[in-house]
Amino acid sequence: MSETTDFAYSRRVRVAITHPYSWPEVRRGAERITVETARALAGRGHEVTLLSSGATPGRQTEGGVTSIRYRRVLRDPRWHERWFGWRVLPALARGRFDVVHSLMPYDALAAIRTRRLAGHRTVYAEMGNPYRRWWAGLPDRRVRERVVRDADVYACMSQYARRVLEEEWGRAGAIIPGGVRLDQFAPASEREREPTILFSGAVTERRKHLDTLLEAIAILAVREPRVQLWISGPGDASELLAQAPPQASERAVQLDLGRAEEQGERYGRAWVTALPSEADSFGMVLVESLACGTPVVVGDDGAPPELVQPGIGAVAATPSRSPRHWQARSTSRAMTTPCRAVGRRRRSSTGTARSHRCSRRSMPSAGRRRERKVRGAACGDGSTPAP
């Protein structure tokens, strides 16, 4: 299976995209990716069916995508994902698809089990990093091992995740990164008046290291007394704010979750998006921030450093590799340069930020590179057309 072989593939492909959760009922990167991938593929003229589940069942066709949502019957995520794998199996067995693109292990297993009968190709999109040590403690470990062994195309979100796949499982992987809808994520008309750092992500997820960012804000406040921190994402930050230095907690504001289509405005008005996380497999919030013309500050672990280029971001030390106060100082220093650069641009443009609009070449639209992989899977060799 080759990722770089060029080929011409123009016929219409029948694609099924499967995921046990639905957008926007569940608002995470994977759920958004399913919708945007389906929309992008349909926009290229392919026949797309999106299979998911939620509180309200239904079937609708919009924008060339047929969405089938099964009623969720089990509350526990572990049993729900197993149930969903069995629920989609009859639809996949009917042989109506050229390729089945799955984002969770049990529905990927259903696609593998029905492959010979239905004649489709299977694509599995790994949303995380396939560490053996992490999988060893998961209840679906054996299913994941079957998928990594038998999926026709095993796709990762980043170079980092693919290296983990190759080193720990000894198989080749494709890269299908997330994309951004440039009609929803674009530079705002103006920045905030005060230096504003945005944290966007799961607030209480430990590896996102909001606690470290709060310490960094306290340090940065010595040089930038007007700095403020916006906290945006699911979860309650009250406990972390109570434990944070007063110089940080008094400058922090937890925003309400808001509507999905409003997130671009937050990125565009912020001066910097900071995510000092570890072991991230991609970093969708960082790509969205860059699409809005807002520089990023990331930790030096996992995939996010792949998104940083000169002039659009900075890399700080990672918490797992240094004491937290050292890492906080590193994050504070990393945020200083982009903050000052944005401030200078804001002053020179009389209050209107001159944000760099990311072109299709520098920031792929949602599903653009993902669609190449799906078409390659249907072609039968996992290869991709020339960019």
C-alpha positions in Angstrom: 0.0 0.0 0.0 1.5 3.3 -1.1 0.7 6.7 0.1 2.5 8.6 -2.7 1.6 6.7 -5.9 -0.2 9.0 -8.3 -3.2 7.8 -10.2 -6.2 9.2 -12.0 -9.5 8.2 -10.6 -12.6 10.0 -11.8 -15.6 7.7 -11.5 -18.3 8.4 -8.9 -17.5 6.5 -5.6 -20.2 5.3 -3.2 -18.9 6.1 0.3 -20.3 5.2 3.7 -19.0 7.1 6.7 -19.7 5.5 10.0 -19.5 7.0 13.5 -21.5 6.0 16.7 -22.0 9.7 17.6 -23.6 12.5 15.7 -22.8 16.2 15.3 -23.8 18.6 16.8 -25.3 16.5 19.6 -21.7 15.5 20.5 -19.3 18.4 19.8 -15.8 16.9 19.4 -13.3 16.9 16.6 -14.2 13.4 15.3 -18.0 14.2 15.0 -17.2 17.4 13.1 -14.8 15.6 10.8 -17.5 13.1 9.8 -19.9 15.9 8.7 -17.2 17.9 6.9 -15.8 14.9 5.2 -19.2 13.9 4.0 -19.9 17.4 2.7 -16.5 17.6 0.9 -16.9 14.2 -0.8 -20.4 15.0 -1.9 -19.2 18.3 -3.3 -16.8 16.4 -5.5 -19.7 14.4 -7.0 -19.5 11.3 -4.9 -22.5 9.4 -3.4 -22.1 9.7 0.3 -24.1 8.1 3.2 -23.4 9.1 6.8 -24.4 6.5 9.4 -24.5 7.6 13.0 -26.7 7.5 16.1 -28.2 10.0 18.5 -31.1 10.7 20.8 -33.4 11.4 17.8 -33.4 9.0 14.9 -34.0 10.2 11.4 -33.1 10.1 7.7 -32.5 13.2 5.6 -30.6 14.2 2.4 -28.9 17.6 2.3 -26.2 18.9 0.1 -25.8 15.5 -1.6 -25.3 13.6 1.7 -27.8 11.1 2.9 -27.6 11.1 6.7 -29.1 8.1 8.6 -29.2 8.4 12.4 -30.2 5.4 14.5 -31.7 5.9 17.9 -29.2 5.5 20.7 -30.4 2.9 23.1 -27.5 2.5 25.6 -26.1 5.3 27.7 -22.7 3.8 28.6 -20.3 4.8 25.8 -18.5 1.4 25.9 -21.7 -0.6 25.3 -23.1 2.0 22.9 -20.1 1.8 20.6 -20.3 -2.0 20.6 -24.0 -1.9 19.8 -23.5 0.6 17.0 -21.0 -1.8 15.3 -23.8 -4.4 15.2 -26.4 -1.9 14.2 -24.6 -0.8 11.0 -23.6 -4.3 10.0 -26.7 -5.0 7.9 -26.5 -1.7 6.0 -22.8 -2.4 5.2 -23.5 -6.1 4.2 -26.0 -5.1 1.4 -23.1 -4.2 -0.9 -24.1 -0.7 -1.8 -20.8 1.0 -1.1 -17.4 1.0 -2.8 -15.6 2.1 0.4 -16.6 2.3 4.1 -14.8 5.0 6.1 -15.0 4.3 9.9 -13.9 6.4 12.8 -14.3 4.1 15.7 -13.2 0.5 16.3 -16.5 -1.4 16.5 -17.9 0.1 13.3 -14.6 -0.5 11.6 -14.8 -4.1 12.6 -18.3 -4.3 11.1 -16.9 -2.9 7.8 -14.1 -5.6 7.9 -16.5 -8.4 8.6 -18.7 -7.5 5.7 -15.9 -6.7 3.3 -15.8 -10.0 1.5 -19.6 -10.3 1.1 -20.2 -6.7 0.1 -17.0 -6.1 -1.9 -16.1 -2.8 -0.4 -12.7 -1.4 0.7 -12.2 -0.4 4.4 -10.7 2.8 5.7 -10.1 3.4 9.4 -9.4 6.9 10.6 -7.4 6.8 13.9 -8.3 9.9 15.9 -5.6 9.4 18.5 -2.1 7.8 18.7 -2.1 4.0 18.5 0.2 3.4 21.5 0.4 -0.2 22.6 0.7 0.8 26.3 -2.5 2.9 26.0 -4.5 0.2 24.2 -3.4 -2.4 26.8 -5.8 -1.0 29.3 -8.8 -0.5 27.0 -11.8 -2.8 27.0 -11.8 -2.8 23.1 -8.1 -3.6 22.8 -8.6 -6.8 20.8 -10.9 -5.0 18.4 -8.4 -2.3 17.8 -5.7 -4.9 17.2 -7.9 -6.6 14.6 -8.5 -3.2 12.9 -4.9 -2.3 12.8 -4.1 -5.7 11.3 -6.9 -6.0 8.7 -8.1 -2.5 7.6 -7.2 -1.9 4.0 -6.2 1.7 4.8 -5.2 2.7 8.3 -5.2 6.5 8.4 -3.6 8.8 11.0 -4.1 12.5 11.6 -0.4 13.4 11.6 3.1 12.4 10.9 3.6 11.8 14.6 0.7 9.4 14.8 1.8 7.5 11.7 5.3 7.1 13.2 3.7 5.6 16.3 1.7 3.2 14.1 4.8 2.1 12.1 7.1 1.7 15.1 4.6 -0.1 17.4 2.5 -2.1 15.0 4.8 -2.5 12.0 2.3 -1.5 9.3 2.2 1.3 6.8 -0.3 4.2 7.4 -1.8 7.0 5.4 -2.2 10.5 6.6 -5.7 12.1 6.5 -5.5 15.3 8.6 -8.5 17.3 9.6 -9.5 20.3 7.6 -11.2 23.6 8.1 -14.3 25.2 6.5 -13.0 28.6 5.4 -16.5 30.0 5.2 -16.9 29.5 9.0 -13.3 30.0 10.1 -11.9 33.3 8.8 -10.2 36.4 10.3 -12.5 38.6 12.4 -13.2 42.2 11.5 -11.1 43.3 14.5 -9.1 41.9 17.5 -9.9 42.4 21.2 -8.5 45.7 22.5 -6.5 43.9 25.2 -4.0 41.1 24.7 -6.2 38.0 24.7 -5.0 34.4 25.0 -7.5 31.7 23.9 -7.6 28.2 25.3 -10.0 26.1 23.3 -10.4 22.4 24.3 -11.6 20.0 27.0 -11.2 22.1 30.1 -10.7 19.3 32.6 -8.7 16.9 30.4 -5.4 16.7 32.2 -3.1 16.4 29.2 -4.4 19.7 27.8 -2.6 21.4 30.7 -4.9 24.3 31.3 -3.3 24.4 34.8 0.1 25.1 33.3 -1.3 27.8 31.0 -2.8 29.5 34.0 0.6 29.7 35.6 2.0 31.0 32.4 -0.6 33.8 32.3 0.5 34.8 35.8 4.1 35.1 34.7 3.1 36.9 31.5 1.0 39.4 33.4 4.2 40.9 34.9 5.2 42.1 31.4 1.7 42.4 30.0 -0.6 43.6 32.9 -3.6 43.9 30.5 -3.5 40.3 29.3 -6.6 38.2 29.6 -7.3 34.5 29.2 -10.4 33.1 27.4 -11.3 29.6 28.3 -13.6 27.9 25.7 -14.6 24.3 25.7 -16.6 21.6 27.6 -16.1 21.2 31.3 -16.0 23.4 34.4 -12.8 25.3 35.1 -13.8 26.4 38.6 -11.5 24.0 40.4 -8.5 24.9 38.3 -9.2 28.6 38.7 -9.4 28.2 42.4 -6.0 26.5 42.5 -4.4 29.0 40.0 -2.3 32.0 41.0 -4.5 35.1 41.7 -2.7 37.0 38.9 -4.1 34.4 36.5 -7.6 33.6 37.9 -8.5 37.3 38.0 -7.6 37.6 34.3 -9.4 34.4 33.2 -12.9 34.2 31.8 -14.7 31.0 31.1 -16.9 31.5 28.0 -20.1 29.6 27.5 -19.9 26.7 25.0 -21.7 28.8 22.4 -22.9 27.6 19.0 -20.6 25.7 16.7 -20.8 28.3 14.0 -19.7 31.0 16.4 -16.3 29.5 17.2 -14.5 31.2 14.4 -15.3 34.6 15.8 -13.5 33.7 19.1 -10.4 32.6 17.3 -10.3 35.7 15.1 -10.7 38.1 18.0 -8.0 36.5 20.2 -4.4 37.5 19.9 -3.0 34.0 20.4 -4.4 30.5 20.8 -2.4 28.5 23.3 -2.5 24.7 23.8 0.4 23.4 25.9 -0.8 19.8 25.6 1.0 16.5 25.4 0.5 13.5 23.1 -2.1 15.2 20.9 -2.5 13.4 17.6 -3.3 16.5 15.6 -4.8 19.7 17.2 -8.0 20.8 15.3 -8.3 23.9 17.4 -4.8 25.0 16.2 -5.7 24.6 12.5 -9.0 26.5 13.1 -7.0 29.3 14.8 -4.5 29.6 12.0 -7.4 29.7 9.5 -8.7 32.8 11.4 -5.2 34.4 11.2 -4.4 33.9 14.9 -1.0 32.5 15.8 -0.6 29.5 18.0 1.6 28.4 20.9 1.9 24.7 21.5 3.8 22.2 23.6 6.7 20.3 22.0 5.1 16.9 22.4 2.9 15.0 19.9 1.7 16.4 16.6 1.0 20.1 17.2 4.6 21.2 16.5 4.1 20.0 13.0 1.6 22.9 12.5 4.0 25.6 13.7 6.0 27.4 11.0 8.1 30.6 11.3 5.9 33.6 11.7 2.7 31.8 12.7 3.5 30.3 16.1 5.9 29.1 18.8 6.7 25.9 20.6 7.1 25.7 24.3 8.6 23.0 26.5 6.3 20.1 27.4 5.1 19.4 31.0 6.1 15.8 30.9 9.7 16.7 30.2 10.2 19.4 32.7 8.9 20.7 36.0 5.6 22.6 35.6 7.0 25.9 36.7 9.7 25.6 34.1 7.1 24.7 31.5 4.9 27.7 32.5 7.9 30.0 32.1 8.6 28.5 28.7 4.9 28.9 27.6 4.9 32.5 28.9 8.0 33.4 26.8 6.6 31.6 23.8 3.4 33.7 24.0 5.2 37.0 24.3 6.5 37.3 20.7 3.2 36.6 18.9 1.3 38.9 21.4 3.7 41.7 20.6 3.5 41.1 16.9 -0.3 41.1 16.9 -0.3 44.3 19.0 2.0 46.1 16.6 -0.2 45.1 13.6 -3.3 46.2 15.5 -1.8 49.6 16.3 -0.4 50.1 12.8 -3.9 49.3 11.2 -5.8 51.7 13.6 -7.5 49.0 15.5 -8.3 46.6 12.7 -6.3 43.4 12.7 -4.6 42.5 9.4 -5.0 38.8 9.6 -3.4 36.5 7.2 -6.0 34.6 5.2 -4.9 31.0 4.8 -5.2 29.9 1.2 -6.3 26.5 0.0 -2.7 25.7 -0.6 -1.6 26.6 3.0 -4.7 25.4 4.8 -6.6 22.6 3.1 -10.4 23.0 3.2 -12.3 20.3 5.2 -12.1 16.9 3.7 -9.8 17.9 0.8 -6.9 15.6 1.6 -9.2 13.2 3.4 -11.2 12.8 0.2 -8.1 11.7 -1.7 -7.5 8.9 0.7 -11.1 7.7 0.5 -11.0 7.6 -3.2 -7.7 5.8 -3.1 -9.1 3.1 -0.9 -12.0 2.6 -3.3 -9.5 2.3 -6.2 -8.1 -0.7 -4.5 -4.6 0.1 -3.6 -4.8 2.8 -1.0 -2.8 5.2 -3.1 -3.7 8.8 -3.7 -4.0 11.1 -6.6 -1.5 13.9 -7.1 -2.3 17.0 -4.9 
